[in-house]
Amino acid sequence: MIHSSSPGKLMLFGEHSVVYGNPCIATSVNKRLDVYVEENNEILIEGMNKISKFPSNENEHKFLNLTIEKIFEELEKKGKKPNKKFKIRTTQLEKGIGSSSAVVVSSLKALSHFYNLNLSNEEIFEIGFKIVNEIQGKASGYDIAVAVYGGTIFYQNFENKYRIEKLKNLKNLLAIYTGKYSDTTELIKEIHEKFLKYPEIIKGIFEITNEIVKNAKEAIENEDYEVIGNLMNINHGILNSLNLSDEEIENLINETKKFCYGAKISGAGRGDYIIALCKDKENLKNLSEILNKKGIKNF
Ligand code: MEV
């Protein structure tokens, strides 16, 4: 049996702006998705509580279907044949922390091993990015990069040239669930409409976001948590100006204030997770307890 796993992710700085070739900073989280591959007499896919033969008609298996197709393409490119069949099983990662990228990356890794393809991290990143792009449309690929490399990364995809740099990990970062689903594809479209309508303003906003990311990279390397928190607040203000927050999210952000250096939306906006950089372990524990009492999921 082959086992591989990939971590979930959160965006720290630069969401949306990164889709336009600008840099962002993202991190992996301490929740992982596992994939198991074993030899079988037919190709079977098991995931999201469903089992199906390949190619699966289940909507829930669309990422796995395309991943298997891409592995067969890789085999063909290297003049190899899929000489054995397999069953692939995946565990679940909760929504909003990159389950699609984690499933694609860990399946590519496991199947590359199963067929002795020896795909490098760079190859896994590039194939994984193609898969997510084909299914979801316009995206930056940062979630795939986090699933491949883990840790905290500075990421930029400028005209298909990638810059991926490892940064120090942040301490005392709390992820808080907003209780709502964030539709990334729709929100990317919404920002694109704004970009077409007010190009100079949105370009200006992205330039400021670049400056935030640049400063945040330095502050992370210097472990200057007060500066990181300030920059999170500024980045959140920008996302709010793009109508990516709402009343409930603002209330949640305000609730974190006395425990934190800063807090912001993480990801496409209007749902999924917000992130809060707590002042220390004690503050993190206190904030987490208050949220738990209110039934607000956090980790
Ligand atoms: C969503 O998690 C972050 C966005 O920047 C989209 C992307 O980078 O692919 C909105």
Residues whose N, C-alpha, C, O or C-beta is under 5 A from the ligand:
A	BS01	MEV	E15 H16 V18 V19 A139 S140 G141 T184 G267 A268
